[in-house]
């Protein structure tokens, strides 16, 4: 089950139709390595990569 920042359950991962689902990544930032924003942005970018990898394993299209 996925939830929001308040742990409200929003989406049951056990019950979704991969053929009717896509992961849409909006406004993903580039590689912040070596920039002043690296410590702030890198965790979000790594999390997006983790979620995209999970979507691909589930044969869910990932759209950037």
Helices and strands as residue ranges (DSSP letters): E 2-3, E 9-11, G 18-20, E 22-24, H 38-57, E 61-63
